[in-house]
Amino acid sequence: MNLFFKITVLVFLNGLSAMICQIILFKEILSQIYANELILGIMFAFWFTAGAFSGTFVYKKLLPELSRKNLYFIAFLPVINSVLPLLMVLFIRYFKFILKIPVEVMVNIWDAAIISSIVFIPVSLFLTFNFSAIYNYLKNQNLNNYAGFLYIFEATGAITIGIIFTLFLSGETSTLITLYWIGIINIAAVYIIFREKDIQGKIIQVILSFILILYLVPLFTNFLEKIDKESEIVNYSKYDVLKNKELKTGKVIITRFNNIKSIFFNGNLHYVIDDLKYKEITGWAILSSNKNENVLLINSGYAGCLKELKKYKSIKSIDYIENDNEEAKFIENYFGKLNYDNVNYYYGDAIYYLSKNKINKKFDVVILNADYPSTLFSARYFTREFFNLLKNYIVDDGLLIFSIRAGENFIDKKIYPVLVSVYKAAEKNFKNINLVPGDNLYFLCSNKDINLKPELVLQKLKKENVENPLFNKKYVEYMLEKEKIQNIKNKLQANYRTNNVFAPFACFYSIRSDLFVFKNSQNILKVLFLLLLFVILLKYIFNPDEFKINKRNYIAMFLISFVGIMLEILAIFIFQNIYGYFYQLIGILFAVFMFGIIAGCLISYINNFRLNFIISLNVLIIFSFIVYLLSFIKDIYQINFFVIVFIIICAGVLTGSSYNFLIKKTDASFLYGIDMLGGAAGSFFVSILILPVAGVIFSLLLCSIILILVLFLNV
């Protein structure tokens, strides 16, 4: 079989495997270990650093001069790439169980970083080693012209699986099963393309046949299905698992403990059925509003809010939005549809329904139930922009109510910055904000006076003729103590920044205590471990002699990769803040970046290609993007999805064209390492430092400033 065809297939499979591993391992960590999307940057950092180490050091030490025999050895790398990710998925799923961490507990971000290093470094090492070995094999065979196209073939494999996974596999097949079948494809493809008549080819066929048979044993013995189901629910050992499913948007599990049913979504306790807080939030909403004929309920309808609202006879109609379409249908399928009269059901993102005017009416009361804003997805429901959107759906004397977990008698100092950030976002849109303290701090927002006198609340309760034992005289008077409420209001005047779409500080504040506060000695040790790991890898990646020869080119490549990955991550986070479908469309978004890389590689082959032109063009595009974003500051949800996609493509074009251009002037292996290091640094710092501290707009400005500096290098 043609040598170049074999190489093409191997590289295509390598790109396919790398992409599916990134997607699935990220989704597994997000749903099992740490739900904050910022972990994406940390994962990329370890993936790129390990790739740099493998491509520059491991390859050169193990296989300095590839021969025909060594190419046969490369045929076994896809086998390792097939098994290792499966083991890593099982490690992620069993991590909390082994360390006896309750499933409800979100681990420290530095713990999540260490887990990411354990998971991503080995997988990246082998996948990058495979690519580097093939690349240098072609160079040793004097096939340099073909070598330049490998980047394109690998990216094509990544794009293919990214699209296929998102459109056809996500939510339909378990992530573990998907990885398993990718492994079968890898082994079978290598078996076919290495069917040679020489002795080495026959030996490879025999070995691969044996490996494939062993690999298929779990499938035909149902062991694979058994371990998949068991590992999905192993962390829920103290619960009776009633039903679970992997959806496109995440993993949902319905459990029972002491006859209390709960719904977990992506490892977080999402709903507790008929929890007292639903009696509280509906009670305060209806009993403190001026009127409540028309109510908009966002989330928690099936958890108990709808049942509580239907007790109040003054309510004439309810519009109910459940944010996740797939989760809502899954819950409805299990519990049965709530066939209440005068209730309009909407399954899908509340921001989408309201910003696209899918609901054409105004409400007396809006009840917002959203998770604690510790993730970009949840923080988007507490932004200045979303409150402004809700305000447009509330009548002049209407009421918005929402709550954030706080603590009745003692509010943790870590939580106050989050509360202040959200309070300021609400304050930008409503003239009056009243508070009701408790285990959840309730925010009641209106542009008119709010009825929060104990005697008036109790009087309305009596008029409604509702049996709500929670709202007795003693409870109401205790919760509405003026001194207690004023004390909290005073603390909410602290100098923290407003939560908004371009800078979701509520999310950033929720994790800053882990990121930047090192009073805890364990945090210090974790950070030192990660720094030591990075320094060790860097020591073997960096080649000072080669660097001195082509200093300008390597610095340019580092900075361009730094900016390229920053742009990709910033665009993805903007997408998440506005649309909230990142988990669902992760494969497409990654594939778009790889498409940009292919386009960049092809552009670099144009006669009279000038890298400085591409860099200058990107500076102009970034500035234009900033102006575009700022022009929508008052109508943020009208930002076009395809503009964000275009920025991701531009990031790929910048990276791909720069690499292909500079490879002609430098050592390919070392340039690859510098490229990966730039990506690692960019992804880490934008997620951990730049974005949480400065927000999106400043981060974009920083990207353009760095590219302008690259122009002065005159490469």
Helices and strands as residue ranges (DSSP letters): H 3-32, H 39-53, I 54-58, H 59-62, H 68-74, H 77-98, H 109-140, H 144-147, H 150-164, I 165-169, H 175-193, H 199-220, H 223-233, G 234-236, E 240-246, E 251-257, E 260-265, E 268-272, H 276-288, E 294-298, I 301-305, H 306-309, E 317-322, H 325-335, E 343-347, H 350-355, E 363-368, H 376-379, G 380-382, H 384-391, E 394-405, H 416-427, E 432-436, E 440-446, H 454-464, H 473-479, H 482-491, H 505-516, H 521-541, H 544-549, H 551-578, H 582-603, H 611-631, G 636-638, H 641-662, H 668-685, I 686-690, H 691-713
